[in-house]
Amino acid sequence: MLDAFASALALIATVDAELAGIVGLSLRVSLSAVFFAGLLALPVGAAVALFHFPGRSAVIVLLNALMGLPPVVAGLMIYLLLSRVGPLGPLGLLFTPTAMVIVQSLLIFPIVAALTRQIISDLWEEYREQLTSLGAGRLRAIPTLLWDGRYSLITALLAGFGRAVAEVGAVLIVGGNIAGVTRVMTTAIALETNKGNLTLALALGVILITLTIIINGLAYGLGQFARRRIG
């Protein structure tokens, strides 16, 4: 075990090509998913926070519930959409990094949207009178509130990234774990462990844990900074 761990550290230190390829793909897929999910989730979360419409309570409950959406269910949904018999089958996206980005975006969206709704709702309660006196309605207030809450919103995006980069079930279903094409850290760890290749599995595990610590550290630091700024 100690020998395997030492070999894993050596792989990391020497920037092994296979290891770097897996890590690089994982980061590209997860960061892309955060980007696309954020583009939609931030304005949607803000709109739900500020506007009252029929079914708003149901939308809030749904967003909160989907934060715990089982990854394999999300993977199955996207698989059915992208399979040959699915409506998007002709695009040929199944078992590609694009499919993995789509399924991770689906998992991230409710997390970012629900957290954004809460953040913007709190900011609106705090600044409503000031914004109203300046002639800013709810729609015009959205960009202002998104900017003012940017540090807290970055924390929400980091939470989404943490969910995406640690995901295995959904990306395995739609990506297929193809070497050099769709093999990411989590699926590679599962495969290499089953094969008995503990060196590569441990190296990927060390990197994944390190990323998790960094993400949580950034989220905590930004949260503290935002609270001091408000205070």
Order of alpha helices (4+ residues) and beta strands (2+ residues): alpha-alpha-alpha-alpha-alpha-alpha-alpha-alpha-alpha-alpha
